[in-house]
Amino acid sequence: MSAAVELQPALVADAIAGLSATRKTLPCKWLYDAEGTRLFEAITRLPEYYPTRTEVQILDQRGRDIAQAVGRGAAVVEFGPGDGAKAVQLLGALQAPAAYLPVDIAPEWLEDVAERVTGAFPHLPVRPVVADFTRPFDLPAHAGGSAARLGFFSGSTIGNFEPEEAVAFLARARATLGPGSRMLLGADLVKEVAILEAAYDDSARVTAAFNLNLLARLNREAGADFELDGFAHAARWNPGRERIEMHLVARRPQRVRLGGRVFAFAAGESIHTESSHKYRPDRLRQLAEAAGWRQARIWTDPEEMFSVWLLEA
Ligand code: AVI
C-alpha cells in the first residue's frame, strides 16, 4: 500500500485559481516535485535539449575570460543551484573565490549542494541560504565578508518568468546582492522553431512525462481525479511572445474534480503549464537595464544557441 500524501493547500489554491481561468493554466513551479526534478535532470541529458550542454560548453570554453572579467575574490551567490554541478564548474574557473552562497527554498537540496561544493573545494566557505528567491529576501549579515558579490542564475531559468517578472527578479537580485555587485546570467536565444520545439517535445517522451507528472501530482497532493491518458503533452512556439509554451491538451471532453469543485474540459482544450522565453540580445539587454543592471560582457557558443551575460550594478 502506498503511503498517504498530505494535501498541499497552496497547490490546491493555485490549481483552483488556474483551472477557473478562461484559459486554463497552472504555475510551472509545481512541475518540480521529487519525480519532476528527476525527470528534469533526465531532460538536461537528452540529445534534443541543447540548453544545459551549451551553457556548460560556454562556461568551459570561456571560463578563463569569464574569470578575468569577474576578477579575484568574488563571493558567489547562486539562485537555484540545482545539483551544484555548474557551481563546481564556475568556482573551479574563478580566481580565488571568497565564498559560495547557494539560495534555494528546499533545505534538503541545499545540504546536498553544500556537500558537493565542499567536497570539491574543502577550504571554500559555503553558506547555504534557505529562501524563495522569487520573493524579496536578505542574505545573512556579513555573508561572504567584504568580498564583491557575484550573483549566478544559470540554465535560462530567467526564461520561465514573464518578462515583467524577469525585470522584478533582476531588480530584487540587484538589491539583495548590494552595491558594486555583478550577475552572471544564462539565457537561451531565439532560434529555428524546429530546434526549439524538438527540445521541448523529445522523441524519448521524457518532456511529455515531465509535463504529465503535474497531473499525477495534482491527484496525489491536491486530491484531484485527472485521468492521465485523457491529456496529451504539447510544446508550441508562440511567435508573438517568442516563447515555447508547454500545454496539456484534453484528448476528449471530461470533467475533473479538485478541491470540492468540478472543472469541465472540452476536447482540445488545454492547460498552459510553462512558458520558456527565448531572447534576442537587444531585448534581454533592455530588461536588464530596466532592472538597473548594465551589460558588461556577453559570451555565446559558435552556433549562437545560448548566451552567458555578465551584468554590473
Ligand atoms: C528550468 N527551465 C529553464 C527549463 C526550460 O528549458 O525552460 C524547464 C524545462 N521545461 C521543459 N523542458 C525543460
Boltz pocket constraint, residues with backbone or C-beta under 6 A from the ligand:
constraints:
  - pocket:
      binder: B
      contacts: [[A, 43], [A, 51], [A, 155], [A, 156], [A, 157], [A, 158], [A, 159], [A, 160], [A, 199], [A, 200], [A, 207], [A, 274], [A, 275], [A, 276]]
      max_distance: 6.0
